[in-house]
Amino acid sequence: MLLGIGFGGFVDGIVLHQILQWHHMLTDTGDHPATTVAGLEANTLADGLFHVATWVVAFAGANLTIRAWQRRRRAPPWRVQVGLLLAGWGGFNLVEGIINHHLLAIHHVRDDAGGPVSWDLGFLLLGAVLVGVGVALARTSKAASGVSQAARPQTSNPADQEQLTDR
């Protein structure tokens, strides 16, 4: 889930802020327009701090994954992993969209467009779809296996693991 949140932030920052340049973190505040050098400097700094935060979240997710591998915990099926990644990304979109676009109104998905509200609502819809698809993927995988990964005993001995799997 943390990896999904971090990667969702990276996609937002890299694609929407840098590549498409639809908005920056502070473009709708009135004090930091993207049309002035001072405004771009303030927005570049804010975008950089945003990227640091998403990097920290992604690093925390990677760190937890590595720790689980070191403890010889079995990885969940790919559907659970991809599902949680998508749910985290969608959760990021929902939280960031509600807070930054609607409550704080510091930017919109398309600050350069005449009607940014429709883009903001589309962003929230995308987030909700990602969460729904992610949760559905994770649940169908758990239902198909019959037993959740957390409920299965863990062992570091491959012979013991085969016996547990055969049961």
PyMOL commands that place a pseudoatom at each C-alpha (Angstrom):
pseudoatom trace, name=CA, resn=MET, resi=1, chain=A, elem=C, hetatm=0, pos=[0.000, 0.000, 0.000]
pseudoatom trace, name=CA, resn=LEU, resi=2, chain=A, elem=C, hetatm=0, pos=[2.833, 2.411, 0.853]
pseudoatom trace, name=CA, resn=LEU, resi=3, chain=A, elem=C, hetatm=0, pos=[4.511, 1.675, -2.462]
pseudoatom trace, name=CA, resn=GLY, resi=4, chain=A, elem=C, hetatm=0, pos=[1.263, 2.548, -4.232]
pseudoatom trace, name=CA, resn=ILE, resi=5, chain=A, elem=C, hetatm=0, pos=[0.959, 5.828, -2.334]
pseudoatom trace, name=CA, resn=GLY, resi=6, chain=A, elem=C, hetatm=0, pos=[4.560, 6.726, -3.150]
pseudoatom trace, name=CA, resn=PHE, resi=7, chain=A, elem=C, hetatm=0, pos=[4.324, 5.696, -6.802]
pseudoatom trace, name=CA, resn=GLY, resi=8, chain=A, elem=C, hetatm=0, pos=[1.010, 7.546, -7.162]
pseudoatom trace, name=CA, resn=GLY, resi=9, chain=A, elem=C, hetatm=0, pos=[2.737, 10.668, -5.871]
pseudoatom trace, name=CA, resn=PHE, resi=10, chain=A, elem=C, hetatm=0, pos=[5.591, 10.154, -8.320]
pseudoatom trace, name=CA, resn=VAL, resi=11, chain=A, elem=C, hetatm=0, pos=[3.191, 9.795, -11.257]
pseudoatom trace, name=CA, resn=ASP, resi=12, chain=A, elem=C, hetatm=0, pos=[1.358, 12.956, -10.168]
pseudoatom trace, name=CA, resn=GLY, resi=13, chain=A, elem=C, hetatm=0, pos=[4.525, 14.971, -9.668]
pseudoatom trace, name=CA, resn=ILE, resi=14, chain=A, elem=C, hetatm=0, pos=[6.446, 13.753, -12.691]
pseudoatom trace, name=CA, resn=VAL, resi=15, chain=A, elem=C, hetatm=0, pos=[3.603, 13.581, -15.230]
pseudoatom trace, name=CA, resn=LEU, resi=16, chain=A, elem=C, hetatm=0, pos=[1.289, 16.431, -14.155]
pseudoatom trace, name=CA, resn=HIS, resi=17, chain=A, elem=C, hetatm=0, pos=[3.840, 18.850, -12.645]
pseudoatom trace, name=CA, resn=GLN, resi=18, chain=A, elem=C, hetatm=0, pos=[6.926, 18.322, -14.799]
pseudoatom trace, name=CA, resn=ILE, resi=19, chain=A, elem=C, hetatm=0, pos=[6.075, 16.708, -18.142]
pseudoatom trace, name=CA, resn=LEU, resi=20, chain=A, elem=C, hetatm=0, pos=[2.614, 18.144, -18.876]
pseudoatom trace, name=CA, resn=GLN, resi=21, chain=A, elem=C, hetatm=0, pos=[3.123, 21.211, -16.620]
pseudoatom trace, name=CA, resn=TRP, resi=22, chain=A, elem=C, hetatm=0, pos=[-0.623, 21.381, -15.945]
pseudoatom trace, name=CA, resn=HIS, resi=23, chain=A, elem=C, hetatm=0, pos=[-0.052, 22.611, -12.419]
pseudoatom trace, name=CA, resn=HIS, resi=24, chain=A, elem=C, hetatm=0, pos=[2.478, 22.935, -9.626]
pseudoatom trace, name=CA, resn=MET, resi=25, chain=A, elem=C, hetatm=0, pos=[1.895, 22.695, -5.894]
pseudoatom trace, name=CA, resn=LEU, resi=26, chain=A, elem=C, hetatm=0, pos=[1.029, 26.379, -5.376]
pseudoatom trace, name=CA, resn=THR, resi=27, chain=A, elem=C, hetatm=0, pos=[-0.231, 27.602, -8.758]
pseudoatom trace, name=CA, resn=ASP, resi=28, chain=A, elem=C, hetatm=0, pos=[-3.766, 28.459, -7.635]
pseudoatom trace, name=CA, resn=THR, resi=29, chain=A, elem=C, hetatm=0, pos=[-2.838, 30.388, -4.490]
pseudoatom trace, name=CA, resn=GLY, resi=30, chain=A, elem=C, hetatm=0, pos=[-2.649, 33.717, -6.334]
pseudoatom trace, name=CA, resn=ASP, resi=31, chain=A, elem=C, hetatm=0, pos=[0.728, 34.473, -4.751]
pseudoatom trace, name=CA, resn=HIS, resi=32, chain=A, elem=C, hetatm=0, pos=[2.787, 32.048, -6.846]
pseudoatom trace, name=CA, resn=PRO, resi=33, chain=A, elem=C, hetatm=0, pos=[1.723, 32.185, -10.508]
pseudoatom trace, name=CA, resn=ALA, resi=34, chain=A, elem=C, hetatm=0, pos=[3.543, 29.913, -12.932]
pseudoatom trace, name=CA, resn=THR, resi=35, chain=A, elem=C, hetatm=0, pos=[3.892, 32.886, -15.279]
pseudoatom trace, name=CA, resn=THR, resi=36, chain=A, elem=C, hetatm=0, pos=[6.578, 34.675, -13.225]
pseudoatom trace, name=CA, resn=VAL, resi=37, chain=A, elem=C, hetatm=0, pos=[10.115, 33.657, -12.348]
pseudoatom trace, name=CA, resn=ALA, resi=38, chain=A, elem=C, hetatm=0, pos=[9.443, 34.130, -8.623]
pseudoatom trace, name=CA, resn=GLY, resi=39, chain=A, elem=C, hetatm=0, pos=[6.262, 32.075, -8.894]
pseudoatom trace, name=CA, resn=LEU, resi=40, chain=A, elem=C, hetatm=0, pos=[8.062, 29.262, -10.733]
pseudoatom trace, name=CA, resn=GLU, resi=41, chain=A, elem=C, hetatm=0, pos=[10.846, 29.287, -8.141]
pseudoatom trace, name=CA, resn=ALA, resi=42, chain=A, elem=C, hetatm=0, pos=[8.347, 28.945, -5.282]
pseudoatom trace, name=CA, resn=ASN, resi=43, chain=A, elem=C, hetatm=0, pos=[6.451, 26.226, -7.150]
pseudoatom trace, name=CA, resn=THR, resi=44, chain=A, elem=C, hetatm=0, pos=[9.642, 24.346, -8.020]
pseudoatom trace, name=CA, resn=LEU, resi=45, chain=A, elem=C, hetatm=0, pos=[10.628, 24.323, -4.350]
pseudoatom trace, name=CA, resn=ALA, resi=46, chain=A, elem=C, hetatm=0, pos=[7.147, 23.152, -3.295]
pseudoatom trace, name=CA, resn=ASP, resi=47, chain=A, elem=C, hetatm=0, pos=[7.160, 20.466, -6.020]
pseudoatom trace, name=CA, resn=GLY, resi=48, chain=A, elem=C, hetatm=0, pos=[10.584, 19.307, -4.813]
pseudoatom trace, name=CA, resn=LEU, resi=49, chain=A, elem=C, hetatm=0, pos=[9.370, 19.021, -1.211]
pseudoatom trace, name=CA, resn=PHE, resi=50, chain=A, elem=C, hetatm=0, pos=[6.365, 17.075, -2.486]
pseudoatom trace, name=CA, resn=HIS, resi=51, chain=A, elem=C, hetatm=0, pos=[8.714, 14.691, -4.337]
pseudoatom trace, name=CA, resn=VAL, resi=52, chain=A, elem=C, hetatm=0, pos=[10.794, 14.231, -1.177]
pseudoatom trace, name=CA, resn=ALA, resi=53, chain=A, elem=C, hetatm=0, pos=[7.634, 13.270, 0.729]
pseudoatom trace, name=CA, resn=THR, resi=54, chain=A, elem=C, hetatm=0, pos=[6.581, 10.744, -1.929]
pseudoatom trace, name=CA, resn=TRP, resi=55, chain=A, elem=C, hetatm=0, pos=[10.124, 9.344, -1.992]
pseudoatom trace, name=CA, resn=VAL, resi=56, chain=A, elem=C, hetatm=0, pos=[10.034, 8.863, 1.798]
pseudoatom trace, name=CA, resn=VAL, resi=57, chain=A, elem=C, hetatm=0, pos=[6.722, 6.987, 1.546]
pseudoatom trace, name=CA, resn=ALA, resi=58, chain=A, elem=C, hetatm=0, pos=[8.010, 4.780, -1.311]
pseudoatom trace, name=CA, resn=PHE, resi=59, chain=A, elem=C, hetatm=0, pos=[11.233, 4.142, 0.620]
pseudoatom trace, name=CA, resn=ALA, resi=60, chain=A, elem=C, hetatm=0, pos=[9.230, 3.117, 3.700]
pseudoatom trace, name=CA, resn=GLY, resi=61, chain=A, elem=C, hetatm=0, pos=[7.221, 0.668, 1.570]
pseudoatom trace, name=CA, resn=ALA, resi=62, chain=A, elem=C, hetatm=0, pos=[10.388, -0.784, 0.036]
pseudoatom trace, name=CA, resn=ASN, resi=63, chain=A, elem=C, hetatm=0, pos=[11.987, -1.026, 3.480]
pseudoatom trace, name=CA, resn=LEU, resi=64, chain=A, elem=C, hetatm=0, pos=[9.006, -2.955, 4.883]
pseudoatom trace, name=CA, resn=THR, resi=65, chain=A, elem=C, hetatm=0, pos=[9.100, -5.295, 1.864]
pseudoatom trace, name=CA, resn=ILE, resi=66, chain=A, elem=C, hetatm=0, pos=[12.816, -5.990, 2.349]
pseudoatom trace, name=CA, resn=ARG, resi=67, chain=A, elem=C, hetatm=0, pos=[12.313, -6.607, 6.074]
pseudoatom trace, name=CA, resn=ALA, resi=68, chain=A, elem=C, hetatm=0, pos=[9.576, -9.137, 5.298]
pseudoatom trace, name=CA, resn=TRP, resi=69, chain=A, elem=C, hetatm=0, pos=[11.916, -10.937, 2.862]
pseudoatom trace, name=CA, resn=GLN, resi=70, chain=A, elem=C, hetatm=0, pos=[14.661, -10.976, 5.495]
pseudoatom trace, name=CA, resn=ARG, resi=71, chain=A, elem=C, hetatm=0, pos=[12.245, -12.618, 7.930]
pseudoatom trace, name=CA, resn=ARG, resi=72, chain=A, elem=C, hetatm=0, pos=[11.557, -15.195, 5.206]
pseudoatom trace, name=CA, resn=ARG, resi=73, chain=A, elem=C, hetatm=0, pos=[7.906, -14.248, 5.049]
pseudoatom trace, name=CA, resn=ARG, resi=74, chain=A, elem=C, hetatm=0, pos=[6.224, -15.568, 1.977]
pseudoatom trace, name=CA, resn=ALA, resi=75, chain=A, elem=C, hetatm=0, pos=[5.196, -12.936, -0.529]
pseudoatom trace, name=CA, resn=PRO, resi=76, chain=A, elem=C, hetatm=0, pos=[1.478, -12.622, -1.155]
pseudoatom trace, name=CA, resn=PRO, resi=77, chain=A, elem=C, hetatm=0, pos=[0.194, -13.584, -4.615]
pseudoatom trace, name=CA, resn=TRP, resi=78, chain=A, elem=C, hetatm=0, pos=[0.807, -11.046, -7.380]
pseudoatom trace, name=CA, resn=ARG, resi=79, chain=A, elem=C, hetatm=0, pos=[-2.890, -10.063, -7.423]
pseudoatom trace, name=CA, resn=VAL, resi=80, chain=A, elem=C, hetatm=0, pos=[-2.684, -8.985, -3.788]
pseudoatom trace, name=CA, resn=GLN, resi=81, chain=A, elem=C, hetatm=0, pos=[0.521, -7.040, -4.425]
pseudoatom trace, name=CA, resn=VAL, resi=82, chain=A, elem=C, hetatm=0, pos=[-0.797, -5.306, -7.543]
pseudoatom trace, name=CA, resn=GLY, resi=83, chain=A, elem=C, hetatm=0, pos=[-4.181, -4.766, -5.893]
pseudoatom trace, name=CA, resn=LEU, resi=84, chain=A, elem=C, hetatm=0, pos=[-2.666, -3.059, -2.860]
pseudoatom trace, name=CA, resn=LEU, resi=85, chain=A, elem=C, hetatm=0, pos=[-0.373, -1.011, -5.105]
pseudoatom trace, name=CA, resn=LEU, resi=86, chain=A, elem=C, hetatm=0, pos=[-3.389, 0.222, -7.114]
pseudoatom trace, name=CA, resn=ALA, resi=87, chain=A, elem=C, hetatm=0, pos=[-5.403, 0.853, -3.945]
pseudoatom trace, name=CA, resn=GLY, resi=88, chain=A, elem=C, hetatm=0, pos=[-2.530, 2.897, -2.501]
pseudoatom trace, name=CA, resn=TRP, resi=89, chain=A, elem=C, hetatm=0, pos=[-2.234, 4.922, -5.707]
pseudoatom trace, name=CA, resn=GLY, resi=90, chain=A, elem=C, hetatm=0, pos=[-5.977, 5.549, -5.759]
pseudoatom trace, name=CA, resn=GLY, resi=91, chain=A, elem=C, hetatm=0, pos=[-5.937, 6.444, -2.076]
pseudoatom trace, name=CA, resn=PHE, resi=92, chain=A, elem=C, hetatm=0, pos=[-3.207, 8.971, -2.790]
pseudoatom trace, name=CA, resn=ASN, resi=93, chain=A, elem=C, hetatm=0, pos=[-5.321, 10.510, -5.576]
pseudoatom trace, name=CA, resn=LEU, resi=94, chain=A, elem=C, hetatm=0, pos=[-8.384, 10.727, -3.330]
pseudoatom trace, name=CA, resn=VAL, resi=95, chain=A, elem=C, hetatm=0, pos=[-6.599, 12.283, -0.354]
pseudoatom trace, name=CA, resn=GLU, resi=96, chain=A, elem=C, hetatm=0, pos=[-4.464, 14.663, -2.434]
pseudoatom trace, name=CA, resn=GLY, resi=97, chain=A, elem=C, hetatm=0, pos=[-7.420, 15.612, -4.601]
pseudoatom trace, name=CA, resn=ILE, resi=98, chain=A, elem=C, hetatm=0, pos=[-9.773, 16.322, -1.718]
pseudoatom trace, name=CA, resn=ILE, resi=99, chain=A, elem=C, hetatm=0, pos=[-7.214, 18.230, 0.354]
pseudoatom trace, name=CA, resn=ASN, resi=100, chain=A, elem=C, hetatm=0, pos=[-5.208, 20.168, -2.253]
pseudoatom trace, name=CA, resn=HIS, resi=101, chain=A, elem=C, hetatm=0, pos=[-7.817, 20.642, -4.988]
pseudoatom trace, name=CA, resn=HIS, resi=102, chain=A, elem=C, hetatm=0, pos=[-10.977, 21.175, -2.927]
pseudoatom trace, name=CA, resn=LEU, resi=103, chain=A, elem=C, hetatm=0, pos=[-10.267, 22.039, 0.727]
pseudoatom trace, name=CA, resn=LEU, resi=104, chain=A, elem=C, hetatm=0, pos=[-7.061, 24.091, 0.440]
pseudoatom trace, name=CA, resn=ALA, resi=105, chain=A, elem=C, hetatm=0, pos=[-7.554, 24.989, -3.255]
pseudoatom trace, name=CA, resn=ILE, resi=106, chain=A, elem=C, hetatm=0, pos=[-3.799, 25.460, -3.705]
pseudoatom trace, name=CA, resn=HIS, resi=107, chain=A, elem=C, hetatm=0, pos=[-3.908, 23.939, -7.178]
pseudoatom trace, name=CA, resn=HIS, resi=108, chain=A, elem=C, hetatm=0, pos=[-6.151, 22.019, -9.554]
pseudoatom trace, name=CA, resn=VAL, resi=109, chain=A, elem=C, hetatm=0, pos=[-5.368, 19.202, -11.977]
pseudoatom trace, name=CA, resn=ARG, resi=110, chain=A, elem=C, hetatm=0, pos=[-5.525, 21.707, -14.842]
pseudoatom trace, name=CA, resn=ASP, resi=111, chain=A, elem=C, hetatm=0, pos=[-4.786, 25.207, -13.591]
pseudoatom trace, name=CA, resn=ASP, resi=112, chain=A, elem=C, hetatm=0, pos=[-4.304, 26.169, -17.235]
pseudoatom trace, name=CA, resn=ALA, resi=113, chain=A, elem=C, hetatm=0, pos=[-7.853, 25.119, -18.217]
pseudoatom trace, name=CA, resn=GLY, resi=114, chain=A, elem=C, hetatm=0, pos=[-10.952, 27.266, -18.060]
pseudoatom trace, name=CA, resn=GLY, resi=115, chain=A, elem=C, hetatm=0, pos=[-12.994, 24.748, -16.027]
pseudoatom trace, name=CA, resn=PRO, resi=116, chain=A, elem=C, hetatm=0, pos=[-10.653, 23.034, -13.583]
pseudoatom trace, name=CA, resn=VAL, resi=117, chain=A, elem=C, hetatm=0, pos=[-13.451, 21.513, -11.464]
pseudoatom trace, name=CA, resn=SER, resi=118, chain=A, elem=C, hetatm=0, pos=[-14.278, 18.873, -14.083]
pseudoatom trace, name=CA, resn=TRP, resi=119, chain=A, elem=C, hetatm=0, pos=[-10.615, 17.814, -14.182]
pseudoatom trace, name=CA, resn=ASP, resi=120, chain=A, elem=C, hetatm=0, pos=[-10.518, 17.664, -10.368]
pseudoatom trace, name=CA, resn=LEU, resi=121, chain=A, elem=C, hetatm=0, pos=[-13.639, 15.479, -10.302]
pseudoatom trace, name=CA, resn=GLY, resi=122, chain=A, elem=C, hetatm=0, pos=[-12.131, 13.216, -12.973]
pseudoatom trace, name=CA, resn=PHE, resi=123, chain=A, elem=C, hetatm=0, pos=[-8.993, 12.893, -10.831]
pseudoatom trace, name=CA, resn=LEU, resi=124, chain=A, elem=C, hetatm=0, pos=[-11.144, 11.839, -7.862]
pseudoatom trace, name=CA, resn=LEU, resi=125, chain=A, elem=C, hetatm=0, pos=[-13.052, 9.393, -10.056]
pseudoatom trace, name=CA, resn=LEU, resi=126, chain=A, elem=C, hetatm=0, pos=[-9.760, 7.876, -11.258]
pseudoatom trace, name=CA, resn=GLY, resi=127, chain=A, elem=C, hetatm=0, pos=[-8.687, 7.526, -7.615]
pseudoatom trace, name=CA, resn=ALA, resi=128, chain=A, elem=C, hetatm=0, pos=[-11.936, 5.790, -6.680]
pseudoatom trace, name=CA, resn=VAL, resi=129, chain=A, elem=C, hetatm=0, pos=[-11.622, 3.414, -9.660]
pseudoatom trace, name=CA, resn=LEU, resi=130, chain=A, elem=C, hetatm=0, pos=[-8.019, 2.565, -8.723]
pseudoatom trace, name=CA, resn=VAL, resi=131, chain=A, elem=C, hetatm=0, pos=[-9.065, 1.822, -5.130]
pseudoatom trace, name=CA, resn=GLY, resi=132, chain=A, elem=C, hetatm=0, pos=[-12.018, -0.300, -6.298]
pseudoatom trace, name=CA, resn=VAL, resi=133, chain=A, elem=C, hetatm=0, pos=[-10.002, -2.306, -8.816]
pseudoatom trace, name=CA, resn=GLY, resi=134, chain=A, elem=C, hetatm=0, pos=[-7.147, -2.716, -6.332]
pseudoatom trace, name=CA, resn=VAL, resi=135, chain=A, elem=C, hetatm=0, pos=[-9.391, -3.952, -3.523]
pseudoatom trace, name=CA, resn=ALA, resi=136, chain=A, elem=C, hetatm=0, pos=[-11.206, -6.289, -5.925]
pseudoatom trace, name=CA, resn=LEU, resi=137, chain=A, elem=C, hetatm=0, pos=[-7.911, -7.754, -7.160]
pseudoatom trace, name=CA, resn=ALA, resi=138, chain=A, elem=C, hetatm=0, pos=[-6.638, -8.292, -3.630]
pseudoatom trace, name=CA, resn=ARG, resi=139, chain=A, elem=C, hetatm=0, pos=[-9.916, -9.876, -2.486]
pseudoatom trace, name=CA, resn=THR, resi=140, chain=A, elem=C, hetatm=0, pos=[-10.304, -12.209, -5.479]
pseudoatom trace, name=CA, resn=SER, resi=141, chain=A, elem=C, hetatm=0, pos=[-6.806, -13.502, -4.905]
pseudoatom trace, name=CA, resn=LYS, resi=142, chain=A, elem=C, hetatm=0, pos=[-7.470, -14.197, -1.227]
pseudoatom trace, name=CA, resn=ALA, resi=143, chain=A, elem=C, hetatm=0, pos=[-10.806, -15.839, -2.029]
pseudoatom trace, name=CA, resn=ALA, resi=144, chain=A, elem=C, hetatm=0, pos=[-9.213, -18.020, -4.732]
pseudoatom trace, name=CA, resn=SER, resi=145, chain=A, elem=C, hetatm=0, pos=[-6.525, -19.259, -2.363]
pseudoatom trace, name=CA, resn=GLY, resi=146, chain=A, elem=C, hetatm=0, pos=[-9.094, -20.159, 0.302]
pseudoatom trace, name=CA, resn=VAL, resi=147, chain=A, elem=C, hetatm=0, pos=[-6.812, -19.050, 3.126]
pseudoatom trace, name=CA, resn=SER, resi=148, chain=A, elem=C, hetatm=0, pos=[-5.201, -15.674, 3.642]
pseudoatom trace, name=CA, resn=GLN, resi=149, chain=A, elem=C, hetatm=0, pos=[-1.430, -15.544, 3.466]
pseudoatom trace, name=CA, resn=ALA, resi=150, chain=A, elem=C, hetatm=0, pos=[-1.250, -14.198, 7.029]
pseudoatom trace, name=CA, resn=ALA, resi=151, chain=A, elem=C, hetatm=0, pos=[-3.118, -17.231, 8.371]
pseudoatom trace, name=CA, resn=ARG, resi=152, chain=A, elem=C, hetatm=0, pos=[-0.686, -19.740, 6.873]
pseudoatom trace, name=CA, resn=PRO, resi=153, chain=A, elem=C, hetatm=0, pos=[2.180, -20.890, 9.056]
pseudoatom trace, name=CA, resn=GLN, resi=154, chain=A, elem=C, hetatm=0, pos=[5.578, -19.631, 7.916]
pseudoatom trace, name=CA, resn=THR, resi=155, chain=A, elem=C, hetatm=0, pos=[8.749, -21.680, 7.926]
pseudoatom trace, name=CA, resn=SER, resi=156, chain=A, elem=C, hetatm=0, pos=[12.226, -21.184, 6.539]
pseudoatom trace, name=CA, resn=ASN, resi=157, chain=A, elem=C, hetatm=0, pos=[12.748, -24.897, 5.836]
pseudoatom trace, name=CA, resn=PRO, resi=158, chain=A, elem=C, hetatm=0, pos=[11.677, -25.737, 2.241]
pseudoatom trace, name=CA, resn=ALA, resi=159, chain=A, elem=C, hetatm=0, pos=[10.797, -29.339, 3.158]
pseudoatom trace, name=CA, resn=ASP, resi=160, chain=A, elem=C, hetatm=0, pos=[8.504, -28.136, 5.953]
pseudoatom trace, name=CA, resn=GLN, resi=161, chain=A, elem=C, hetatm=0, pos=[6.990, -25.575, 3.574]
pseudoatom trace, name=CA, resn=GLU, resi=162, chain=A, elem=C, hetatm=0, pos=[6.101, -28.319, 1.076]
pseudoatom trace, name=CA, resn=GLN, resi=163, chain=A, elem=C, hetatm=0, pos=[4.334, -30.278, 3.816]
pseudoatom trace, name=CA, resn=LEU, resi=164, chain=A, elem=C, hetatm=0, pos=[2.376, -27.169, 4.850]
pseudoatom trace, name=CA, resn=THR, resi=165, chain=A, elem=C, hetatm=0, pos=[1.394, -26.485, 1.245]
pseudoatom trace, name=CA, resn=ASP, resi=166, chain=A, elem=C, hetatm=0, pos=[0.239, -30.078, 0.709]
pseudoatom trace, name=CA, resn=ARG, resi=167, chain=A, elem=C, hetatm=0, pos=[-2.188, -29.909, 3.640]
for i in range(1, 167): cmd.bond("trace and resi %d" % i, "trace and resi %d" % (i + 1))
show_as sticks, trace
zoom trace
